[in-house]
Structure formats: structure tokens, C-alpha cells
């Protein structure tokens, strides 16, 4: 629902963008269109607005008062801040800035959007943190306002509109040729041939092999589904397959019994004429531990061999659909003071908290940054292993294939800021480049992700580990590798909460053994913090600076014991044995006073030599 800038309180009249007062002049864009410029080099510009507001959480009474008086931006901003769940914050200060960034923006935008800078304080105005809410700016394509301000194209009203369907079908049509069927999941959902009236049912690999034989098997294809279950209370209400309901699922699944996110998935699959679907809640027997272990192990192959993976990254839970678009927006009236014939409006859309200095501004990356889906542990390997994906973002639809992205509105670009190129991990496993990528790309990115059940940490990575080893678990050690064990042990974990400083006592408490055993203490998987392999001054993969990294042991050995069936999943114990020289660390340490270093550094006073080799 869009609101007009005519419904702004006096404080927020500063949102009107005055191009002349800001120093703008008429120029030509890279496409030789008339546009606003502030310099010929198109440098990033920061326009701070004359605005400052203090407020208090949890209710934000100042913003609430302005909202009740009819200011639509105050209402929009208040909801946006409350949705950030700033639990450890009591007071905040709000400042506003328009960001002009045609040079940094890979797609050569002009007005990128509005930054709402939040200075956050836990109780008093000391030890504050900062966060930035982003409101991106957009307008319909090829209007005078959009061309003048070089705005992003507004999302279409419907996710499955004609233009978006044409984009998807055009990309998928290149893949319709016959390909060898290398993998068939043990179970899939059959939505039938009749796109209007067919009933749903669960079917098995054995039935599929008897149904598709010989030449017909070449036409078998399925779509995998990657989505968030959400909080336990939401997940408990979704339809699942359990031991007592397996026979019922095989005979039929009522459409109305499916959660909203799966209903939308079925709608998409029928439009794209994809008959078979793989959804974990229905294709895995959820209360059968043995079946869960087997299916978790094969999950990497499920996503790797899917015809396409459908990702509702806009859905926060399984009870939330992804086809309807209902984002709250604010239309800002615009009339150029430089080019008098340019007038119209642009739209501000809340995209959540985002680093103000983050250099990646592709539409898909912005959608991912505001999505709970991108912060969940299970979706990591689902994204990394899928060869092609249709991603339904909060505001736009995206098609991703071979790290090339086509976004709604016609934007095409590479990478989208996705850090892990898994094809390199799978092509040449266990060479030096592969080992470094596993540590610094896979583990570091994966370590910050969230799980409803802590014990899922290793199982949710097991599909990727299984494919990386060709199914040989002998070298895998709870997230580490035997042939890279020396480097793999040099990890450290640091707090990843951007709003809260953890005290010394809090840090020590976080290192205590947790209730559920996840991994041995020498594995990064045993900790719930961001994992990094080595400081810059002693970084095992850093090629510059000072370091002397070499084996200093006579023997290094480790092993783990799988808990049940999945050799890459949960472990029940682990052991590490090192033979080598050890030494006593002197207690006489001196803090080095160096203001240029954020981290504290200590100098060891006196000489010390290694003692005789000991086993540990």
C-alpha cells in the first residue's frame, strides 16, 4: 500500500529531494539520456537532511505521536524499527541521509535511496552502536522522473505477472532438451498432469521407475523447494509426513491442507508445467530417525540434480505465502528545480537493516539481505548446490544460473554477492585452493547461520560434504578434513552480534559446554559464533605480512564417531592426538600500548624454550 508525501508531518518535509539546492545540474547518462548529475565523475554523494529525533524503545512514543497525527512516514519508520527487534536497546537517535551512488552501484543507479541512521544505546548514552535502515528508491521504467534520477525500476504488482513468466520460461526453455537422469529422489510429490484438477500425492522412486521407462525417463524432471519453516509454533502447524500418515500421503494430499508457502509453490509448478516436487516436510518421514538420516545425506544430490530450485526468500515462515505483494511504501513527490519539465514521484521501500558502506547493490543481494531465508543454516547448501534457481524476493523475482542473475525489470549481472562458488569446491576437492575455500568461504559463511535445533549444524552441511568427498567419509572430521587438519585447527570465534558488546564474563559463559553435544571442542562446529581462521598477523591463508606457518609436530591424528547413520552428520564423540614439543608460557606479560591497533597485543618478557616432546 502506497502513501503520498503530502501526508508528511512538518519534520519529514525534508524528504522532498531538491536537486538544485543540493548542487545538481543537467548532464547525460551512459545511455546518452538527459539526467541529473552532481559531478562528471559520478562520485558517491551523501546528502544529510536537517532532521534529528530522539526516541525510546520498546514503544517509540515520539514516532507514535507523529503517526497518530497522520504522518505516513513516521508510521512506516516506526513499524520498520520495531521489526528490527532491537531487544538490547532502550534509547535511540534518528538521522536521515539520501545516498546518491551511480559510481559504486554496479547497475549505474543515481538516487539509491534513503538511509535512516540509528544511534543505539542500551540504557544510557554510552557505549552506543550504530545501525542503518535502508529505504530504496524506485519508479516505473522510462518515466521522466526515473530517467532524471536514474532510479531502480519499480517491482511489478504481481510476482507471476506476464512479464515475469516470460522471463522464467525463456530461461528454462533452453534447458528443456533431453538430459540424462542421474538422480531420482526416494520420494517426490506428484501434482499430476491436469494443471487444474489433479490431486496431489506422494510417490516413490520405485513407482517412478516403473512409470518412466526407457525413453520416457529422459523427460523426468522435478523442482526442489528451499524455504524457511519458521518458529517451532509455526512449523508445528504445517502438513508433514510421519510414520502414521505415510499411507495417507501416498493416497492423496488435499491442497487446502498444505501450508500457504506450499500452496504457492504448487501454483508456480503448475504454471511452469513441472509435475514433480521435492519438499522436505513431505518427502522425509519426520519422526523416523533412520529415514531422516538417509534423506539428509542425499539432500545434496536432491538440490544438485533438480531441474530448478524454487526459493521463496520473501517468506519468513511456512505459513507465509510468497506470491502476494503487499509491502508498505511511501510515494515522494518530485519536481526538478534544474529541469522544470521533470516532475512526478518516486517510491521509498523499507529493506531492513543494512551496512551503509556495503558495496554490493545488486537487486538479488538486497533481497537476500532482508530475508530470514539467507540467515538459516539449512538453506546454505540448498543455495550453493542448486544449478539454477527461481528466487521470489520481497520485491522482485530473480533467476539465477551459473552465478549469472536476471532480475525482474531486466537487470542482468554476475555473482549477486553470493560468496561461495561451490562448483570450485566440487571440481578439484582437497587441493590447496579447495582447502582454503572450505575454511574461508564455506565454514566462515556457514558459522554465523541460525538453527532451530542446534544439533542440525553438521547434518545441514552433510549433503555438501558428501558430494565433496564422493561419498567417502573417512577424511571428514565434524566439519574439518584430515588432509587439512593442521590449518583447520587454527580457527577462532568472535561475537557476531552487531548491537551488543559481550563482557568478559559473558564471553567465558559462551565458551562453556552447551547442553547438546554438537562436535568435539577442537572443531569450529562446537561453537555458536562467527568462525575465522587466523588473525591477519598470523593468517594461514594470508600471503602478505609476517607469518611462519609450518608443522612443528611429529604426529597429528584425529577421528570422530557418527551418532547414527549419516557419516557426515551428527557425531557422538571425537578425539585429537598431537605429539610434539611443548613449552610453558611465562606469566610475565606486558600490554603493548599501541593506539593504532584495535586488538590488544601482549609482549612475552624473557626467553623460553620448548620442553621435551609430549603427547597431548
N, C-alpha and C positions, 0 to 999 in steps of 0.2 A: 504494500500500500504506500503510495507516494503522497507526501505533504508538500505544500508550496512554501517558498521562503517569505511569502507575505505574512505567514503565521509565525514570525520570529519575535522574541522579546527584544527590547532595546539593546541589551548586551550582545545579542547574536546578530545584529545588523552588520557586524564586522565581517560576516561570512560573504557578503557581496564582494565579488572579485573585480577590483578597479584596475584595469590593465595599464592605463595612462599614469595613474598615481604611483604605480609600482615601477615605472620606468620602461614600459614596453613600447615597441614600435612595430610597424608593418614590415614583414620580410617574406621570404619564400621558403617552403619546406623542401625536404629531399625529393618530394614528388612534384616540385615546382608549383605547389598550391600556395595561395596567399595565407599567411599565418602570423601569429603573434611571436615576437622574439624579444629577448632581453639583451642578447649579445650575439655576434656572428658565430661564436664557437659553441653556442647552445650548451652552456655550462649549467650545472645544477644550481638552482636558486631556492633560497629559504625565505619565505615571506611570513614573518611573525606578526600576528594580529594583536591589536590593542585589546587584550582580554586577559583577565585573571580572576579565578574564582576559588575560594576555599570551601570545602565541604567535609562531611563526616560519614563514615560507614558505621553501621550497615545500611542505613536508610537514605542517605544522601538528601537531607532535608532541604538544602538550598535549591538543588535541582528540582526536587519535588514541588517546591513552592512555585518556581517559574513554569513548571509543567502544568500545574493547576490553573495558571493564568493564561494558558493557551499556547505557549511556545513549543512548537513541534520538535525543534532541535534539542531543547532541554529534555523533553520526554525521550527522544531517541538516544541521547547521550546517557541518560540515567539508566535506561534498560541495558545499554551496551556495557556500562561499567559494572552493573550488578551481575551480568552474565559472566564477567571475568573471574568471579569467585575469589576475590582478594581477601581471604579469610584472616590473614595476619595483619591486616591494615585497618587502622582506626581513623586516620586523617589523610586527606589528600588535597593537592593543589592542581588546578587545571589551567593549562595554557594551550593556545591554538597556533597552528602554523600551516600555511599552504606550501606544498612542495612541488616545485617545477623541476623536472629532471629528464629532459629529452636526450641528454648525452649518456647518462647512466642507464636509462631504460632501454633494454635491448630492442624493443619494438618502436623506439623513437617517439614516445609519447611526449606531450608537453606538460599539461597540468595533471600530475599523477593522483593528487587527492589532498585530503585534509588530515593532518596529524594532530591528535589530541594527546598532548604530553601530560602524564600523570606523575606528580611527585608524591610518593607514598611513604607514610610514616606509621610505624607500629603502634605508638601511643603518644609520643611527643615528637617535636620536630628535630630529632637527632637520628643519625644512622638511617637516613631515608634512602629509598630505592626509586628508580625511575622505570616507567613502562610507557608504551606509546600505543594508543588505539589508532587504527587506520580506517579512514573513510575514503574509499577510492572514488574517483570522479569518472563519469561516463556520459555519453549522449548517443542518440541514434546516429547511424552512419551517414556521412556526407551531408550533414546539415551545416549551415554557416558557423554555428557555434562550435560543433565538433571539429571542423577543419581549422578554425581560427585558434582554438585552444589545444588542438591535437589530442583529443580525448580518446579514451578506450571506447570501443563500440558497446552499447548497452546490451545486456543479455536479452534474449527473446522471451516473450511471455510464457511459453510452454517449452519444457525440455524436449518433448518429442514432436516439435513442430516440423513442418515440411522441409524447411531448410536444413535442420539438424539431421533428419532422417536421410536426406540426400547425401549429406556429408559422410554419415556412417556407412550407408550401403555402397557408396562409391569406393570407400577404403576397403570394405570387406569383399567387394566383388572381385578384387584382384586375388583373393585367397580362395575363391570357390573352385579352383582347379582341383583335380584329384590328388590327394596326398596320401602316402602310406599311413595306415593307422598303427602307430607304435605303442599306444597305451589305451586301455579301456578301464575306467574306474570300476570298482567292485559293485557299486550301486549308483544309479542316477535317477532323476525324476523325469518321467515321460509325460510331456504335456500334450501329446497326440498330434495328429495331422490336421484335424479340423481346428482352425485357429479360433473359432467362435464357441464351439460347444464341447470340445473334447474334455474329458475328465482327466484329472491328474492321478498318477500312481507312481509308486516306487518300483523300479525294476532292477534286475541283477545283471552282472556281466555274462552269466551263463545264458540267460534269456536273450540278451543282445546278440551273442554269438550264434545262437540258433535262428534268430530273426534276420540278422545280416550275415549272409554267407557269400563267399566268393567276391564277385564284382560289386555287389551291393554294399559290402563292408567298407568300400572306399568312400562311400557317401556318409558314413557315420561321423558326426561331429557333436560336440557338446560345449556348453558355456559354463565356466566356473563362476562362482559368486564369492566376492570378498566384501564383508560387511562387518559392522560393529554389533555385537549382541547387546551391549549397554549394561547398565547396573543389574545386579542379580534379580531384583524385583521385576525389571522389565524382561530380562531373559527368561525368567520362570514362566512367563505368560505366552511365550512363543511356542508354536507347534514343533514337536521334536519326535524323533524315532527312538523308542525304548523297547526293551525286550517284550513287554506285554503288548505293545502297539505295532510291532513289526508286521504282523499279518494284515492288520487293518491298512497300514500304509501301502502294502503291496496290492491290495484290492482297490484302493481309491483314497484320494485326499481331497476333501471339499475345499474349493477355492476360498470360501468365506472363513474357513478355519485357519488359513495362513495369516501370519503377521503382515502388517502393511508393507514392510520392505520387500517381502517375498511376493506379495501380490503385484507390486510394481515391477519386480524382476520378471514375473510371468508375462506381464503386459509387454515389456520390452522384447522378450524372447519370441513371443508370437508375432510381433511386428517385424522382427528380423528373420522370422521363419527358422528359428533354431529349436529343434524339437526336444532336446535332452539338456538337463541342467544338473549341475553338481552343487549342492548346498550342504554344508557340514552338519547343520542341525538335523537334517532329514536323512542324509546319506551315511551317517555314522550312528551306530547304536549307542546312545549317550550314556546308558547305565551299564554297559558291558565293557569292562576294563580291557579285556583282551582285544575286542573289536576296535576300541578306541586307540589302543597302541598300534595295531596293524595299520589302521587308516591314517593315523598321524604320520607314520613312517612313509607312507606312499603319497602324502599330501604334496610333496614337491613335484612329483610326476603328474598329479592331477592338474596343477596350475601350469606346469611346463608344457603339457600336451593339449591343453584346452584350445578349442578353435578361437575363443576370445574369453577374456575375464571381464565381468561387469562389476564395477565398483561404485556403490552409492556413497561417495565420500561426504556428501552433504548430510547423510543420516547419522544422528548421534546414537540411536538405538535401533533395535529390530522392530520396534513399534512405530517408527517414523518412516514414512514413505520418502521418495526422492524425486518424483516426477512433478509434483506441485511446487510452484514458486511463489512464496508469499513474503519475501523479505521486506522489512520496513525500510523506507528510503525517504530522502528529503530532496525536493527539486529546488535548486538555487537559480533564481532569475539572473540573467546576464545580459548586459548591454555594453558593448565596447565603447570606450571613450577615445580609442585610437581610430578604429574603422566604424564610422557611425551607422553603416548599414548592417552591421553584425549584431544581432540580438536574438535571444532565445532563452535556453536554460540548460543546466547540466544537473546530473543526479549524484548525490552522495550516498554511498552504501557502506554499512559497517562491515569490516572484515576482521575484527578482533584485534588482539594484541600482536604486534609485530615490531621487530627491531627497526628503529628509524634509519640505521646505517646498513641494513641488509641489502646486498647488491643485486639480488635476483628478483626480477619483477615480471616474470612470465605469468600469464593468467593461470596456468595449472599450478604453479608453485604457490601463488597467492591463495588459491582454493585449498591446497593441501595444508598450508599454514594455519588456516582457520578450521580445519577438520579434526575431530576426535579420531577419525579413522587413521590418520597419519601418525598418531601417538600410541597406537595399540601394538602390542608385540606380535600378535598372530598375523597382522597384515603385512609385516616386513617381508617375509619370504613370499607371500602371495603377490606382492607388487614386484619383487625382484625377479621372480622366476617366470612370470607370465610373459609370453612373447608379444601379445597385443592386448590392449585394454580399452574399454569404454568407461570413462570416469565421469560420473554425474556430480559436478561440484555444486557448491551453494548457489552460484550464479551462472555458471557456464558448463557446457558439455565439452569433453576433451577426448580425442582419440590418440592413443599412444602406441607406437610400434617402432621397435629398434631404436629407442631413445629419441625418436622424432615425434613431435607433437603437432597435432592440428586442433586448434581450439575454436569453439563457436565464435563466429564473427569473422573467420578467415585468417586468423593469425597462425603462422607456421614457424616453428623454431626447434632447436635441438636441446635435448637433455632435461629441460624444465627444472634444473636444480636438483635432480634426483642423484644422490651421491654415489650409489653403488651400481656399477655396470657389471651385473652378475655374469654376463657372457664371458668376461675375462676370468672370473673365478672358476668357471666350469671348463674352459678350454684347456688350460695348462695348469692343472692342480699341483700344488706343492712345489712349484719353483719359487725362487726368491721373491719375485714380483707378486705372485699369488699369496704367499705368506704375509707379506706386508699389507696387501689389500684386505686380507681376512682380519688382521689385527686393527688396522687404522680406519677401514671403511665399514666392514661388516660389524665387528664387535663394538666399536665406538658408537656407531649409529644405533645399534640394537640395544645397547646397555641402558639407554635413557627411556625406553618404551615401557608402557604400563600393562599390567596383567590384573585381571580379577582374581585369579588364583596364582600365587607365587610359584607354585610347583609346575606351571606351564612354561617356565622360562626356557628350559632346554628342549622340551617337546616342540615348542613353536618354532624352533630353528632346525629341528631334526630333518625335515624334508630337504632343506638346502644342504645340510651336512651330508646326508645320504647321497644326493646327486654328486656332490663334490668329490666323494671318495669312490664313486662307482659301486656303492653298497658294501664297501669293506670297512667295518667299524674298528678294526684293530689299531688304527693310528689316531683315533678320536678320543679325547680325554676331557669330557664335560666342557666343551667349548674351546679347547686348545688342541694342538696337534703334536704328536710325538716328535716328528722331524723338525718342529719349530719350537720345541718346548723351552729352550733357553731364552729366546726372545719373548716367548709367550708369557713367561713368568714375570717379566718386567712391566707389570701393569700397576696403575694407581687409580684410586677412585676419588672423586671430588663431588661436593654437593652440587646439584643441578637446579635448585630452586632459585629463580631469579629475583625473588622478593625478600627472602629471609636469609640472614647470616646465621649459620649454625654455631652455637657456642662450643667451647672445648668439651664440656660435659655432654652436650648433645651429640657431638661427633663421636665421642667414645661410646655413648649408648648405641649409636647406629652401627658400630663395629661388633657389638655383642652378638652371640649366636642367636638367630631368629628361631621362631617356633618350628617352622617346617624346614627340613633338610633339603637344600637345593643342589649343592655341589661342595666339594672339598674346599677348604679355606684358601688354597693356592690357586683356585680357578676364579676368574673375574665374575663368573656366574653366581658366586656365593654372595655378591654384594648388590644392593639396590641403589647404585649411584652411577653417574657417568664414569665410564672407564676410558683411561688414556694410557698409552704405552710409552712412558718415559717423559721426563721434563725436557725442555729444549736444550739445556746444557748437557743432558745425558739422554739423548733420544736415540733409540736403537735404529730408527729409520731416518734420522736427520743427517744429511750428508755434509752439512757445514758445521762450524762451531767446534768445540773441544769435546772429544769423546775417545775413549779407549775401551772398546767393547770386544772381548774375546773370552772364550771358555777358560775358566780357572778351576775346573773340577776334574776329577779323574773318572767319575761315573755319575750319570744322571738318569734316573729311571722313574716312571710313574705309571699307575694303572687305576682304572675305575671299574665299578661293578654296576651294570644296568639293573634298575629296580625290577622290571618285568620283561616285556618282550621287545620293546624298541631299543636297539643298541645305541641309538643316538639321542635317546630321550632321558627320562629321569634316571638318576643314579642313587644307589643306596650308600655307597662309601667311595673313598678314593685315597690313594697313598702316593707319597712322593719321597724318593730316597736320593740324597746327594752325598757323594764322597768328595772331599776337597779340603783345602786349608781354611781354617777359621781364625779369627783374631778377636781379642777383647777390645771393645770401643772405649777409649778413655772418657772419664766423666768430666774432664776439664774442657768445656766448650765455651766459646766466646761468640756472642752475637755480632755479626758484621753490620756496622752502621752504613747503610747504602740506600739513599733515598730514591735511587733510580730503579730499584728492584721492588716489585710489589710483594714477592715472596720473601720470607725471612731466610737468611743464609747464616750458617754457623761454621766457625773455623775450629778444627780439632787442634788442640795445643799439645805439643810433644810428639815424639816418634813412637810408632808401634809397629810390630812385625807380626805376620801370620804365625800361628802356632802350628803344631804338627797336624797332619790331615786327620779329620774326624768324620764319622758318619753321622748324618742327621736325618 
